[in-house]
Amino acid sequence: MDNLTYEKAIKRLQEIVSLLENGEVTLEESITLYEESAKLSKYCSELLNKAELKIKQLTESQNGEEDE
């Protein structure tokens, strides 16, 4: 999953939601899709947290340079 972009992960999550809402998958398929969606959701959350941290560090770095 490390080579998966945020955008592709979100797209796959949307596909999973559509499949589950459609109601045409079996219980076993639903469980597998749910497990995949949980992993994708966690992955996306981690990517967003990393991006937020990087932006915060860049902002703090820029603010520090302006103070000097």
All heavy atoms as TSV, in Angstrom:
chain	resi	resn	atom	element	x	y	z
A	1	MET	N	N	0.828	-1.196	0.000
A	1	MET	CA	C	0.000	0.000	0.000
A	1	MET	C	C	0.868	1.255	0.000
A	1	MET	O	O	0.366	2.339	-0.257
A	1	MET	CB	C	-0.913	-0.022	1.228
A	1	MET	CG	C	-2.121	0.837	1.071
A	1	MET	SD	S	-3.308	0.821	2.423
A	1	MET	CE	C	-4.014	-0.789	2.276
A	2	ASP	N	N	2.155	1.090	0.258
A	2	ASP	CA	C	3.046	2.244	0.348
A	2	ASP	C	C	3.154	3.030	-0.958
A	2	ASP	O	O	3.427	4.219	-0.928
A	2	ASP	CB	C	4.439	1.806	0.799
A	2	ASP	CG	C	4.453	1.358	2.248
A	2	ASP	OD1	O	3.582	1.815	3.018
A	2	ASP	OD2	O	5.325	0.551	2.612
A	3	ASN	N	N	2.963	2.372	-2.099
A	3	ASN	CA	C	3.076	3.077	-3.372
A	3	ASN	C	C	1.738	3.643	-3.845
A	3	ASN	O	O	1.644	4.205	-4.917
A	3	ASN	CB	C	3.669	2.159	-4.448
A	3	ASN	CG	C	2.813	0.926	-4.679
A	3	ASN	OD1	O	1.913	0.627	-3.904
A	3	ASN	ND2	N	3.104	0.195	-5.735
A	4	LEU	N	N	0.712	3.501	-3.034
A	4	LEU	CA	C	-0.627	3.981	-3.365
A	4	LEU	C	C	-0.741	5.461	-3.010
A	4	LEU	O	O	-0.413	5.866	-1.898
A	4	LEU	CB	C	-1.667	3.171	-2.573
A	4	LEU	CG	C	-3.133	3.390	-2.883
A	4	LEU	CD1	C	-3.443	2.952	-4.308
A	4	LEU	CD2	C	-3.975	2.580	-1.918
A	5	THR	N	N	-1.186	6.261	-3.972
A	5	THR	CA	C	-1.355	7.686	-3.690
A	5	THR	C	C	-2.639	7.908	-2.880
A	5	THR	O	O	-3.530	7.053	-2.859
A	5	THR	CB	C	-1.460	8.504	-4.996
A	5	THR	OG1	O	-2.655	8.124	-5.684
A	5	THR	CG2	C	-0.245	8.303	-5.880
A	6	TYR	N	N	-2.704	9.052	-2.264
A	6	TYR	CA	C	-3.891	9.420	-1.497
A	6	TYR	C	C	-5.118	9.426	-2.407
A	6	TYR	O	O	-6.175	8.901	-2.049
A	6	TYR	CB	C	-3.688	10.795	-0.852
A	6	TYR	CG	C	-4.890	11.292	-0.109
A	6	TYR	CD1	C	-5.171	10.839	1.170
A	6	TYR	CD2	C	-5.767	12.202	-0.706
A	6	TYR	CE1	C	-6.285	11.280	1.857
A	6	TYR	CE2	C	-6.886	12.647	-0.032
A	6	TYR	CZ	C	-7.134	12.192	1.245
A	6	TYR	OH	O	-8.247	12.623	1.920
A	7	GLU	N	N	-4.964	9.985	-3.578
A	7	GLU	CA	C	-6.082	10.096	-4.513
A	7	GLU	C	C	-6.607	8.722	-4.948
A	7	GLU	O	O	-7.813	8.508	-5.025
A	7	GLU	CB	C	-5.676	10.924	-5.740
A	7	GLU	CG	C	-5.429	12.391	-5.451
A	7	GLU	CD	C	-4.087	12.690	-4.776
A	7	GLU	OE1	O	-3.208	11.805	-4.747
A	7	GLU	OE2	O	-3.935	13.799	-4.253
A	8	LYS	N	N	-5.682	7.799	-5.218
A	8	LYS	CA	C	-6.091	6.452	-5.612
A	8	LYS	C	C	-6.759	5.714	-4.457
A	8	LYS	O	O	-7.707	4.953	-4.658
A	8	LYS	CB	C	-4.896	5.659	-6.129
A	8	LYS	CG	C	-4.436	6.113	-7.501
A	8	LYS	CD	C	-3.283	5.287	-8.012
A	8	LYS	CE	C	-2.842	5.792	-9.383
A	8	LYS	NZ	N	-1.707	5.016	-9.908
A	9	ALA	N	N	-6.266	5.932	-3.257
A	9	ALA	CA	C	-6.864	5.294	-2.080
A	9	ALA	C	C	-8.286	5.808	-1.854
A	9	ALA	O	O	-9.200	5.025	-1.578
A	9	ALA	CB	C	-5.999	5.543	-0.844
A	10	ILE	N	N	-8.487	7.111	-2.007
A	10	ILE	CA	C	-9.820	7.697	-1.849
A	10	ILE	C	C	-10.755	7.174	-2.935
A	10	ILE	O	O	-11.917	6.839	-2.659
A	10	ILE	CB	C	-9.750	9.244	-1.896
A	10	ILE	CG1	C	-9.090	9.782	-0.628
A	10	ILE	CG2	C	-11.134	9.853	-2.078
A	10	ILE	CD1	C	-9.881	9.550	0.649
A	11	LYS	N	N	-10.246	7.064	-4.152
A	11	LYS	CA	C	-11.063	6.543	-5.247
A	11	LYS	C	C	-11.508	5.109	-4.943
A	11	LYS	O	O	-12.667	4.745	-5.153
A	11	LYS	CB	C	-10.300	6.601	-6.563
A	11	LYS	CG	C	-11.118	6.144	-7.747
A	11	LYS	CD	C	-10.365	6.290	-9.056
A	11	LYS	CE	C	-11.262	5.829	-10.198
A	11	LYS	NZ	N	-10.596	5.880	-11.478
A	12	ARG	N	N	-10.593	4.299	-4.436
A	12	ARG	CA	C	-10.942	2.922	-4.101
A	12	ARG	C	C	-11.964	2.894	-2.959
A	12	ARG	O	O	-12.899	2.080	-2.976
A	12	ARG	CB	C	-9.689	2.120	-3.727
A	12	ARG	CG	C	-9.966	0.700	-3.328
A	12	ARG	CD	C	-10.617	-0.101	-4.441
A	12	ARG	NE	N	-10.921	-1.451	-3.972
A	12	ARG	CZ	C	-11.902	-2.204	-4.411
A	12	ARG	NH1	N	-12.666	-1.790	-5.399
A	12	ARG	NH2	N	-12.119	-3.389	-3.908
A	13	LEU	N	N	-11.811	3.764	-1.980
A	13	LEU	CA	C	-12.800	3.844	-0.901
A	13	LEU	C	C	-14.180	4.179	-1.454
A	13	LEU	O	O	-15.181	3.597	-1.027
A	13	LEU	CB	C	-12.378	4.893	0.137
A	13	LEU	CG	C	-11.362	4.447	1.175
A	13	LEU	CD1	C	-10.839	5.643	1.958
A	13	LEU	CD2	C	-11.971	3.426	2.117
A	14	GLN	N	N	-14.235	5.093	-2.398
A	14	GLN	CA	C	-15.508	5.447	-3.016
A	14	GLN	C	C	-16.107	4.263	-3.767
A	14	GLN	O	O	-17.323	4.043	-3.728
A	14	GLN	CB	C	-15.328	6.650	-3.949
A	14	GLN	CG	C	-15.013	7.927	-3.207
A	14	GLN	CD	C	-14.593	9.071	-4.117
A	14	GLN	OE1	O	-14.132	8.852	-5.235
A	14	GLN	NE2	N	-14.742	10.288	-3.633
A	15	GLU	N	N	-15.249	3.496	-4.442
A	15	GLU	CA	C	-15.719	2.302	-5.147
A	15	GLU	C	C	-16.304	1.289	-4.162
A	15	GLU	O	O	-17.345	0.687	-4.424
A	15	GLU	CB	C	-14.567	1.651	-5.917
A	15	GLU	CG	C	-14.077	2.451	-7.100
A	15	GLU	CD	C	-12.783	1.910	-7.697
A	15	GLU	OE1	O	-12.211	0.935	-7.151
A	15	GLU	OE2	O	-12.332	2.463	-8.707
A	16	ILE	N	N	-15.640	1.114	-3.045
A	16	ILE	CA	C	-16.103	0.166	-2.028
A	16	ILE	C	C	-17.450	0.601	-1.473
A	16	ILE	O	O	-18.365	-0.210	-1.319
A	16	ILE	CB	C	-15.053	0.008	-0.902
A	16	ILE	CG1	C	-13.822	-0.720	-1.448
A	16	ILE	CG2	C	-15.638	-0.732	0.300
A	16	ILE	CD1	C	-12.639	-0.746	-0.503
A	17	VAL	N	N	-17.592	1.887	-1.194
A	17	VAL	CA	C	-18.867	2.399	-0.688
A	17	VAL	C	C	-19.979	2.110	-1.694
A	17	VAL	O	O	-21.064	1.652	-1.319
A	17	VAL	CB	C	-18.771	3.916	-0.387
A	17	VAL	CG1	C	-20.140	4.517	-0.144
A	17	VAL	CG2	C	-17.879	4.158	0.819
A	18	SER	N	N	-19.697	2.352	-2.965
A	18	SER	CA	C	-20.704	2.087	-4.001
A	18	SER	C	C	-21.089	0.612	-4.038
A	18	SER	O	O	-22.273	0.273	-4.137
A	18	SER	CB	C	-20.181	2.514	-5.375
A	18	SER	OG	O	-20.046	3.899	-5.433
A	19	LEU	N	N	-20.094	-0.256	-3.961
A	19	LEU	CA	C	-20.369	-1.691	-3.967
A	19	LEU	C	C	-21.218	-2.104	-2.771
A	19	LEU	O	O	-22.167	-2.885	-2.907
A	19	LEU	CB	C	-19.056	-2.485	-3.967
A	19	LEU	CG	C	-18.252	-2.476	-5.262
A	19	LEU	CD1	C	-16.852	-3.056	-5.030
A	19	LEU	CD2	C	-18.980	-3.265	-6.338
A	20	LEU	N	N	-20.886	-1.577	-1.609
A	20	LEU	CA	C	-21.635	-1.934	-0.400
A	20	LEU	C	C	-23.046	-1.359	-0.426
A	20	LEU	O	O	-23.994	-2.019	-0.008
A	20	LEU	CB	C	-20.874	-1.483	0.849
A	20	LEU	CG	C	-19.562	-2.226	1.128
A	20	LEU	CD1	C	-18.805	-1.564	2.276
A	20	LEU	CD2	C	-19.811	-3.693	1.425
A	21	GLU	N	N	-23.181	-0.138	-0.918
A	21	GLU	CA	C	-24.502	0.475	-1.001
A	21	GLU	C	C	-25.381	-0.225	-2.031
A	21	GLU	O	O	-26.597	-0.277	-1.878
A	21	GLU	CB	C	-24.378	1.965	-1.336
A	21	GLU	CG	C	-23.885	2.803	-0.192
A	21	GLU	CD	C	-23.757	4.274	-0.546
A	21	GLU	OE1	O	-23.726	4.625	-1.745
A	21	GLU	OE2	O	-23.684	5.081	0.392
A	22	ASN	N	N	-24.750	-0.740	-3.067
A	22	ASN	CA	C	-25.455	-1.429	-4.134
A	22	ASN	C	C	-26.207	-2.646	-3.594
A	22	ASN	O	O	-27.289	-2.965	-4.064
A	22	ASN	CB	C	-24.449	-1.840	-5.211
A	22	ASN	CG	C	-25.075	-2.402	-6.440
A	22	ASN	OD1	O	-26.174	-2.922	-6.426
A	22	ASN	ND2	N	-24.339	-2.309	-7.528
A	23	GLY	N	N	-25.612	-3.308	-2.613
A	23	GLY	CA	C	-26.267	-4.452	-1.991
A	23	GLY	C	C	-26.196	-5.735	-2.777
A	23	GLY	O	O	-26.881	-6.708	-2.451
A	24	GLU	N	N	-25.369	-5.774	-3.805
A	24	GLU	CA	C	-25.292	-6.961	-4.642
A	24	GLU	C	C	-24.079	-7.840	-4.320
A	24	GLU	O	O	-23.783	-8.766	-5.069
A	24	GLU	CB	C	-25.284	-6.571	-6.120
A	24	GLU	CG	C	-26.596	-5.946	-6.554
A	24	GLU	CD	C	-26.645	-5.626	-8.033
A	24	GLU	OE1	O	-25.784	-6.116	-8.796
A	24	GLU	OE2	O	-27.532	-4.863	-8.422
A	25	VAL	N	N	-23.393	-7.561	-3.241
A	25	VAL	CA	C	-22.253	-8.394	-2.851
A	25	VAL	C	C	-22.678	-9.327	-1.722
A	25	VAL	O	O	-23.590	-9.014	-0.951
A	25	VAL	CB	C	-21.036	-7.535	-2.425
A	25	VAL	CG1	C	-20.456	-6.773	-3.600
A	25	VAL	CG2	C	-21.382	-6.580	-1.309
A	26	THR	N	N	-22.009	-10.444	-1.634
A	26	THR	CA	C	-22.335	-11.410	-0.591
A	26	THR	C	C	-21.844	-10.907	0.763
A	26	THR	O	O	-21.070	-9.947	0.836
A	26	THR	CB	C	-21.677	-12.770	-0.877
A	26	THR	OG1	O	-20.248	-12.605	-0.795
A	26	THR	CG2	C	-22.061	-13.307	-2.236
A	27	LEU	N	N	-22.269	-11.567	1.794
A	27	LEU	CA	C	-21.826	-11.204	3.139
A	27	LEU	C	C	-20.310	-11.316	3.251
A	27	LEU	O	O	-19.656	-10.421	3.788
A	27	LEU	CB	C	-22.500	-12.102	4.186
A	27	LEU	CG	C	-22.075	-11.878	5.634
A	27	LEU	CD1	C	-22.388	-10.453	6.070
A	27	LEU	CD2	C	-22.749	-12.881	6.537
A	28	GLU	N	N	-19.761	-12.386	2.713
A	28	GLU	CA	C	-18.309	-12.588	2.773
A	28	GLU	C	C	-17.568	-11.495	2.010
A	28	GLU	O	O	-16.549	-10.971	2.472
A	28	GLU	CB	C	-17.933	-13.971	2.217
A	28	GLU	CG	C	-18.363	-15.126	3.088
A	28	GLU	CD	C	-19.848	-15.483	2.961
A	28	GLU	OE1	O	-20.511	-15.057	1.969
A	28	GLU	OE2	O	-20.366	-16.151	3.866
A	29	GLU	N	N	-18.095	-11.139	0.837
A	29	GLU	CA	C	-17.491	-10.054	0.055
A	29	GLU	C	C	-17.604	-8.730	0.803
A	29	GLU	O	O	-16.665	-7.924	0.794
A	29	GLU	CB	C	-18.162	-9.942	-1.314
A	29	GLU	CG	C	-17.863	-11.087	-2.247
A	29	GLU	CD	C	-18.715	-11.069	-3.508
A	29	GLU	OE1	O	-19.884	-10.630	-3.441
A	29	GLU	OE2	O	-18.207	-11.487	-4.560
A	30	SER	N	N	-18.727	-8.524	1.461
A	30	SER	CA	C	-18.922	-7.293	2.236
A	30	SER	C	C	-17.899	-7.182	3.352
A	30	SER	O	O	-17.343	-6.113	3.594
A	30	SER	CB	C	-20.329	-7.254	2.837
A	30	SER	OG	O	-21.293	-7.175	1.832
A	31	ILE	N	N	-17.642	-8.282	4.010
A	31	ILE	CA	C	-16.660	-8.285	5.102
A	31	ILE	C	C	-15.266	-7.989	4.557
A	31	ILE	O	O	-14.526	-7.178	5.125
A	31	ILE	CB	C	-16.694	-9.628	5.859
A	31	ILE	CG1	C	-18.017	-9.744	6.613
A	31	ILE	CG2	C	-15.512	-9.746	6.822
A	31	ILE	CD1	C	-18.285	-11.128	7.186
A	32	THR	N	N	-14.927	-8.621	3.439
A	32	THR	CA	C	-13.617	-8.378	2.815
A	32	THR	C	C	-13.482	-6.921	2.391
A	32	THR	O	O	-12.442	-6.290	2.618
A	32	THR	CB	C	-13.424	-9.300	1.594
A	32	THR	OG1	O	-13.509	-10.663	2.034
A	32	THR	CG2	C	-12.090	-9.070	0.921
A	33	LEU	N	N	-14.531	-6.379	1.795
A	33	LEU	CA	C	-14.515	-4.972	1.388
A	33	LEU	C	C	-14.414	-4.043	2.593
A	33	LEU	O	O	-13.709	-3.031	2.547
A	33	LEU	CB	C	-15.760	-4.640	0.560
A	33	LEU	CG	C	-15.808	-5.244	-0.835
A	33	LEU	CD1	C	-17.189	-5.054	-1.453
A	33	LEU	CD2	C	-14.734	-4.645	-1.726
A	34	TYR	N	N	-15.109	-4.387	3.663
A	34	TYR	CA	C	-15.039	-3.577	4.879
A	34	TYR	C	C	-13.616	-3.574	5.440
A	34	TYR	O	O	-13.106	-2.525	5.835
A	34	TYR	CB	C	-16.021	-4.098	5.924
A	34	TYR	CG	C	-15.956	-3.316	7.210
A	34	TYR	CD1	C	-16.614	-2.108	7.336
A	34	TYR	CD2	C	-15.204	-3.774	8.282
A	34	TYR	CE1	C	-16.533	-1.367	8.510
A	34	TYR	CE2	C	-15.113	-3.040	9.458
A	34	TYR	CZ	C	-15.780	-1.844	9.564
A	34	TYR	OH	O	-15.687	-1.114	10.710
A	35	GLU	N	N	-12.989	-4.738	5.460
A	35	GLU	CA	C	-11.608	-4.824	5.948
A	35	GLU	C	C	-10.673	-3.976	5.087
A	35	GLU	O	O	-9.814	-3.262	5.606
A	35	GLU	CB	C	-11.137	-6.273	5.958
A	35	GLU	CG	C	-11.805	-7.116	7.021
A	35	GLU	CD	C	-11.482	-8.606	6.906
A	35	GLU	OE1	O	-11.032	-9.062	5.826
A	35	GLU	OE2	O	-11.677	-9.320	7.906
A	36	GLU	N	N	-10.856	-4.067	3.773
A	36	GLU	CA	C	-10.032	-3.259	2.869
A	36	GLU	C	C	-10.262	-1.773	3.115
A	36	GLU	O	O	-9.315	-0.979	3.149
A	36	GLU	CB	C	-10.348	-3.607	1.414
A	36	GLU	CG	C	-9.497	-2.836	0.420
A	36	GLU	CD	C	-9.842	-3.115	-1.032
A	36	GLU	OE1	O	-10.692	-3.987	-1.313
A	36	GLU	OE2	O	-9.254	-2.429	-1.901
A	37	SER	N	N	-11.512	-1.400	3.304
A	37	SER	CA	C	-11.817	0.018	3.522
A	37	SER	C	C	-11.229	0.519	4.831
A	37	SER	O	O	-10.784	1.662	4.915
A	37	SER	CB	C	-13.320	0.267	3.474
A	37	SER	OG	O	-13.967	-0.310	4.590
A	38	ALA	N	N	-11.197	-0.317	5.851
A	38	ALA	CA	C	-10.600	0.084	7.131
A	38	ALA	C	C	-9.109	0.345	6.962
A	38	ALA	O	O	-8.576	1.332	7.488
A	38	ALA	CB	C	-10.846	-0.989	8.183
A	39	LYS	N	N	-8.438	-0.514	6.205
A	39	LYS	CA	C	-7.004	-0.323	5.957
A	39	LYS	C	C	-6.758	0.942	5.133
A	39	LYS	O	O	-5.833	1.712	5.417
A	39	LYS	CB	C	-6.430	-1.541	5.237
A	39	LYS	CG	C	-6.356	-2.774	6.100
A	39	LYS	CD	C	-5.867	-3.973	5.306
A	39	LYS	CE	C	-5.935	-5.244	6.141
A	39	LYS	NZ	N	-5.574	-6.439	5.351
A	40	LEU	N	N	-7.581	1.134	4.105
A	40	LEU	CA	C	-7.437	2.327	3.266
A	40	LEU	C	C	-7.697	3.602	4.062
A	40	LEU	O	O	-6.994	4.602	3.896
A	40	LEU	CB	C	-8.380	2.253	2.070
A	40	LEU	CG	C	-7.993	1.272	0.967
A	40	LEU	CD1	C	-9.147	1.078	-0.007
A	40	LEU	CD2	C	-6.756	1.742	0.232
A	41	SER	N	N	-8.695	3.566	4.916
A	41	SER	CA	C	-9.023	4.730	5.737
A	41	SER	C	C	-7.860	5.082	6.669
A	41	SER	O	O	-7.488	6.252	6.796
A	41	SER	CB	C	-10.287	4.440	6.541
A	41	SER	OG	O	-10.591	5.519	7.371
A	42	LYS	N	N	-7.286	4.079	7.280
A	42	LYS	CA	C	-6.140	4.302	8.172
A	42	LYS	C	C	-4.963	4.855	7.385
A	42	LYS	O	O	-4.289	5.788	7.830
A	42	LYS	CB	C	-5.753	2.997	8.865
A	42	LYS	CG	C	-4.602	3.149	9.824
A	42	LYS	CD	C	-4.248	1.850	10.501
A	42	LYS	CE	C	-3.061	2.065	11.416
A	42	LYS	NZ	N	-2.438	0.839	11.840
A	43	TYR	N	N	-4.722	4.294	6.208
A	43	TYR	CA	C	-3.633	4.744	5.346
A	43	TYR	C	C	-3.815	6.209	4.959
A	43	TYR	O	O	-2.877	7.008	5.052
A	43	TYR	CB	C	-3.570	3.853	4.106
A	43	TYR	CG	C	-2.513	4.238	3.105
A	43	TYR	CD1	C	-1.164	4.041	3.370
A	43	TYR	CD2	C	-2.872	4.785	1.878
A	43	TYR	CE1	C	-0.193	4.386	2.453
A	43	TYR	CE2	C	-1.908	5.130	0.946
A	43	TYR	CZ	C	-0.573	4.931	1.232
A	43	TYR	OH	O	0.387	5.277	0.310
A	44	CYS	N	N	-5.027	6.573	4.541
A	44	CYS	CA	C	-5.314	7.963	4.170
A	44	CYS	C	C	-5.131	8.902	5.353
A	44	CYS	O	O	-4.584	9.994	5.212
A	44	CYS	CB	C	-6.728	8.081	3.612
A	44	CYS	SG	S	-6.927	7.376	1.972
A	45	SER	N	N	-5.587	8.469	6.504
A	45	SER	CA	C	-5.438	9.279	7.709
A	45	SER	C	C	-3.962	9.518	8.034
A	45	SER	O	O	-3.568	10.639	8.381
A	45	SER	CB	C	-6.138	8.587	8.877
A	45	SER	OG	O	-6.013	9.340	10.050
A	46	GLU	N	N	-3.158	8.476	7.896
A	46	GLU	CA	C	-1.720	8.621	8.145
A	46	GLU	C	C	-1.081	9.580	7.145
A	46	GLU	O	O	-0.240	10.400	7.523
A	46	GLU	CB	C	-1.036	7.256	8.082
A	46	GLU	CG	C	-1.380	6.353	9.250
A	46	GLU	CD	C	-0.895	4.922	9.073
A	46	GLU	OE1	O	-0.329	4.582	7.997
A	46	GLU	OE2	O	-1.091	4.123	10.008
A	47	LEU	N	N	-1.471	9.473	5.877
A	47	LEU	CA	C	-0.937	10.391	4.864
A	47	LEU	C	C	-1.308	11.838	5.181
A	47	LEU	O	O	-0.477	12.738	5.056
A	47	LEU	CB	C	-1.445	10.015	3.475
A	47	LEU	CG	C	-0.875	8.748	2.842
A	47	LEU	CD1	C	-1.534	8.480	1.493
A	47	LEU	CD2	C	0.630	8.852	2.668
A	48	LEU	N	N	-2.542	12.055	5.584
A	48	LEU	CA	C	-2.978	13.410	5.931
A	48	LEU	C	C	-2.239	13.940	7.152
A	48	LEU	O	O	-1.857	15.117	7.196
A	48	LEU	CB	C	-4.488	13.436	6.177
A	48	LEU	CG	C	-5.360	13.301	4.941
A	48	LEU	CD1	C	-6.828	13.192	5.336
A	48	LEU	CD2	C	-5.151	14.474	3.998
A	49	ASN	N	N	-2.024	13.084	8.136
A	49	ASN	CA	C	-1.278	13.503	9.327
A	49	ASN	C	C	0.154	13.884	8.975
A	49	ASN	O	O	0.682	14.876	9.479
A	49	ASN	CB	C	-1.287	12.401	10.383
A	49	ASN	CG	C	-2.631	12.259	11.065
A	49	ASN	OD1	O	-3.428	13.194	11.076
A	49	ASN	ND2	N	-2.880	11.095	11.623
A	50	LYS	N	N	0.791	13.101	8.088
A	50	LYS	CA	C	2.154	13.412	7.657
A	50	LYS	C	C	2.192	14.734	6.898
A	50	LYS	O	O	3.093	15.540	7.101
A	50	LYS	CB	C	2.702	12.294	6.772
A	50	LYS	CG	C	3.063	11.040	7.527
A	50	LYS	CD	C	3.571	9.965	6.581
A	50	LYS	CE	C	3.798	8.661	7.307
A	50	LYS	NZ	N	4.233	7.580	6.391
A	51	ALA	N	N	1.214	14.944	6.033
A	51	ALA	CA	C	1.156	16.191	5.267
A	51	ALA	C	C	0.948	17.384	6.198
A	51	ALA	O	O	1.591	18.423	6.039
A	51	ALA	CB	C	0.045	16.123	4.227
A	52	GLU	N	N	0.062	17.220	7.169
A	52	GLU	CA	C	-0.195	18.293	8.128
A	52	GLU	C	C	1.060	18.626	8.931
A	52	GLU	O	O	1.386	19.799	9.132
A	52	GLU	CB	C	-1.332	17.887	9.068
A	52	GLU	CG	C	-1.700	18.962	10.068
A	52	GLU	CD	C	-2.834	18.539	10.996
A	52	GLU	OE1	O	-3.174	17.344	11.030
A	52	GLU	OE2	O	-3.363	19.419	11.683
A	53	LEU	N	N	1.789	17.608	9.353
A	53	LEU	CA	C	3.014	17.823	10.111
A	53	LEU	C	C	4.046	18.549	9.261
A	53	LEU	O	O	4.704	19.480	9.733
A	53	LEU	CB	C	3.568	16.491	10.611
A	53	LEU	CG	C	4.880	16.540	11.377
A	53	LEU	CD1	C	4.719	17.388	12.649
A	53	LEU	CD2	C	5.347	15.144	11.737
A	54	LYS	N	N	4.170	18.132	8.005
A	54	LYS	CA	C	5.138	18.767	7.120
A	54	LYS	C	C	4.788	20.239	6.901
A	54	LYS	O	O	5.663	21.108	6.934
A	54	LYS	CB	C	5.204	18.036	5.786
A	54	LYS	CG	C	6.272	18.564	4.874
A	54	LYS	CD	C	6.587	17.610	3.767
A	54	LYS	CE	C	7.810	18.126	3.034
A	54	LYS	NZ	N	8.560	17.070	2.412
A	55	ILE	N	N	3.523	20.519	6.679
A	55	ILE	CA	C	3.090	21.910	6.490
A	55	ILE	C	C	3.367	22.726	7.748
A	55	ILE	O	O	3.848	23.858	7.676
A	55	ILE	CB	C	1.599	21.969	6.100
A	55	ILE	CG1	C	1.423	21.414	4.688
A	55	ILE	CG2	C	1.048	23.386	6.210
A	55	ILE	CD1	C	-0.011	21.181	4.283
A	56	LYS	N	N	3.091	22.136	8.899
A	56	LYS	CA	C	3.340	22.829	10.168
A	56	LYS	C	C	4.832	23.127	10.327
A	56	LYS	O	O	5.205	24.237	10.716
A	56	LYS	CB	C	2.846	21.971	11.332
A	56	LYS	CG	C	2.968	22.629	12.672
A	56	LYS	CD	C	2.380	21.767	13.765
A	56	LYS	CE	C	2.511	22.461	15.105
A	56	LYS	NZ	N	1.984	21.655	16.206
A	57	GLN	N	N	5.678	22.145	9.996
A	57	GLN	CA	C	7.126	22.352	10.106
A	57	GLN	C	C	7.598	23.423	9.136
A	57	GLN	O	O	8.425	24.275	9.499
A	57	GLN	CB	C	7.862	21.039	9.837
A	57	GLN	CG	C	7.690	20.015	10.933
A	57	GLN	CD	C	8.248	18.647	10.559
A	57	GLN	OE1	O	8.461	18.338	9.391
A	57	GLN	NE2	N	8.472	17.828	11.574
A	58	LEU	N	N	7.072	23.408	7.918
A	58	LEU	CA	C	7.460	24.423	6.937
A	58	LEU	C	C	7.016	25.813	7.380
A	58	LEU	O	O	7.758	26.787	7.244
A	58	LEU	CB	C	6.869	24.091	5.571
A	58	LEU	CG	C	7.476	22.887	4.857
A	58	LEU	CD1	C	6.640	22.517	3.633
A	58	LEU	CD2	C	8.913	23.182	4.453
A	59	THR	N	N	5.815	25.893	7.913
A	59	THR	CA	C	5.292	27.175	8.381
A	59	THR	C	C	6.123	27.700	9.544
A	59	THR	O	O	6.485	28.881	9.573
A	59	THR	CB	C	3.817	27.022	8.803
A	59	THR	OG1	O	3.071	26.523	7.698
A	59	THR	CG2	C	3.234	28.351	9.250
A	60	GLU	N	N	6.449	26.813	10.481
A	60	GLU	CA	C	7.265	27.220	11.627
A	60	GLU	C	C	8.651	27.634	11.177
A	60	GLU	O	O	9.217	28.598	11.684
A	60	GLU	CB	C	7.344	26.093	12.648
A	60	GLU	CG	C	6.053	25.865	13.388
A	60	GLU	CD	C	6.073	24.634	14.298
A	60	GLU	OE1	O	7.080	23.882	14.268
A	60	GLU	OE2	O	5.087	24.425	15.011
A	61	SER	N	N	9.190	26.931	10.209
A	61	SER	CA	C	10.520	27.254	9.679
A	61	SER	C	C	10.507	28.621	9.007
A	61	SER	O	O	11.405	29.436	9.216
A	61	SER	CB	C	10.937	26.178	8.673
A	61	SER	OG	O	12.148	26.557	8.041
A	62	GLN	N	N	9.470	28.894	8.229
A	62	GLN	CA	C	9.359	30.189	7.561
A	62	GLN	C	C	9.165	31.304	8.583
A	62	GLN	O	O	9.715	32.380	8.438
A	62	GLN	CB	C	8.221	30.178	6.551
A	62	GLN	CG	C	8.522	29.349	5.330
A	62	GLN	CD	C	7.343	29.277	4.379
A	62	GLN	OE1	O	6.226	29.640	4.726
A	62	GLN	NE2	N	7.579	28.790	3.187
A	63	ASN	N	N	8.370	31.052	9.590
A	63	ASN	CA	C	8.132	32.057	10.629
A	63	ASN	C	C	9.423	32.332	11.394
A	63	ASN	O	O	9.678	33.462	11.779
A	63	ASN	CB	C	7.025	31.636	11.566
A	63	ASN	CG	C	5.648	31.716	10.933
A	63	ASN	OD1	O	5.461	32.418	9.949
A	63	ASN	ND2	N	4.709	30.987	11.488
A	64	GLY	N	N	10.213	31.308	11.617
A	64	GLY	CA	C	11.484	31.481	12.322
A	64	GLY	C	C	12.459	32.299	11.529
A	64	GLY	O	O	13.202	33.119	12.076
A	65	GLU	N	N	12.468	32.112	10.216
A	65	GLU	CA	C	13.363	32.881	9.362
A	65	GLU	C	C	12.949	34.340	9.293
A	65	GLU	O	O	13.773	35.223	9.212
A	65	GLU	CB	C	13.385	32.278	7.949
A	65	GLU	CG	C	14.069	30.938	7.872
A	65	GLU	CD	C	13.983	30.311	6.502
A	65	GLU	OE1	O	13.498	30.971	5.552
A	65	GLU	OE2	O	14.393	29.148	6.364
A	66	GLU	N	N	11.651	34.603	9.342
A	66	GLU	CA	C	11.157	35.983	9.290
A	66	GLU	C	C	11.490	36.738	10.554
A	66	GLU	O	O	11.680	37.941	10.540
A	66	GLU	CB	C	9.639	35.990	9.064
A	66	GLU	CG	C	9.232	35.491	7.703
A	66	GLU	CD	C	7.727	35.340	7.545
A	66	GLU	OE1	O	6.996	35.720	8.477
A	66	GLU	OE2	O	7.295	34.838	6.496
A	67	ASP	N	N	11.570	36.019	11.689
A	67	ASP	CA	C	11.860	36.669	12.957
A	67	ASP	C	C	13.314	37.116	13.060
A	67	ASP	O	O	13.631	37.995	13.829
A	67	ASP	CB	C	11.531	35.722	14.128
A	67	ASP	CG	C	10.044	35.472	14.266
A	67	ASP	OD1	O	9.261	36.294	13.733
A	67	ASP	OD2	O	9.671	34.468	14.883
A	68	GLU	N	N	14.180	36.489	12.261
A	68	GLU	CA	C	15.599	36.809	12.365
A	68	GLU	C	C	15.977	38.069	11.651
A	68	GLU	O	O	15.407	38.665	10.901
A	68	GLU	CB	C	16.430	35.645	11.796
A	68	GLU	CG	C	16.306	34.425	12.674
A	68	GLU	CD	C	17.072	33.221	12.106
A	68	GLU	OE1	O	17.847	33.380	11.143
A	68	GLU	OE2	O	16.894	32.137	12.626
